């Protein structure tokens, strides 16, 4: 029984650290306003990264192309640092990405290119930045009726 408890504790310890890491590399491709592909600095396969705590418009949704272009202008072919936090349902690595010391997700929300996403009715970490962008009608907030991407996906499905 004692061995089983030690084995279980070791597995839990390994599992808790397995999904938190720091990746450094260059952004090779920007898929949409909240997804990028990182070429690791040490070589190896590209890593699909979904920016944590934000949701940008879908590519076929109003303002989707502009959100993608904003992210690409900022980070494409640029060195970044990604602090990973597990994976999403599509196998992408969830991460907070920093470019030149600035949180890219915070920048996207502040400039009106994405929503701050919360969890279980709690405001997301960028809620104040989103409120600021709404007030100044920045980016997607200049649209007459911006629709959250999750609502768009429920009504129309994912872009293909």
Buried (B, 14 or more C-beta within 10 A) or exposed (E): EEEEEEEEEEEEEEEEEEEEEEBEBBBBBBBBBBBBBBBBEEEEEBBBBBBBBBBBBBBBBBBBBBBBBBBBEBBBEEBBBBBBBEBBEEEBBBBBBBBEEEBBBBBBBBBBBBBBBEEEEEEBBBBBBBEBBBEEEBBBBEEEEBBEBEEBBEEEEEEE
